[in-house]
Structure formats: C-alpha cells, structure tokens
Amino acid sequence: RDWCDRMRYDAVPLEAAVTTLNGLTKHIGNMVRVRNDAFERKVSVHDLPGETPYFRTVVEILQQETKHVDEHLEEIRATFADT
C-alpha cells in the first residue's frame, strides 16, 4: 500500500497500465512459445543495482509474478470494499 501511495496510483488512469500489461503478456507468451525449453531455462534476476543476481527458472518467475498479481488484486478488492 505504501508503494502505491508513493507512486500515486490513485491519481493515474488505469487504462495505460492495463494496455501495457496486455502487451507484455503477449510478448512473454511469444518468447516462451518459440523455445521448447523455455520454462526450464534459468535466468539471472537483479532486484537492485549492484546486488548479486540470483537464478530462477522461467516457470518459477512466472509463478512468482502470478502470486504477486493475485496479491495486488486482493488489495484492490479490499480498497473497493472499504468504500
């Protein structure tokens, strides 16, 4: 919630974010589609500049991001329930 407040998401139209997410989803889907080993491939992840990267498989990252989206959707549901 603090991050959303700092970013002022309450003052920004949602349409551009949804459009960006849809485009990114299609792009990632296309990248995965062209490689038979896409889900098992390990990639380096850099959370912050200068920190040591760690490695995850593509499927692990997709699962992590799916969980992250679910958390945000729950925050949105809670926000609308409070109004």
Secondary structure, DSSP 8 states (H G I E B T S, - for coil): -HHHHHHTGGGS-SHHHHHHHHHHHHHHHHHHHT-TTGGG-EEEE-SSTTS--EEEEHHHHHHHHHHHHHHHHHHHHHHHHT-
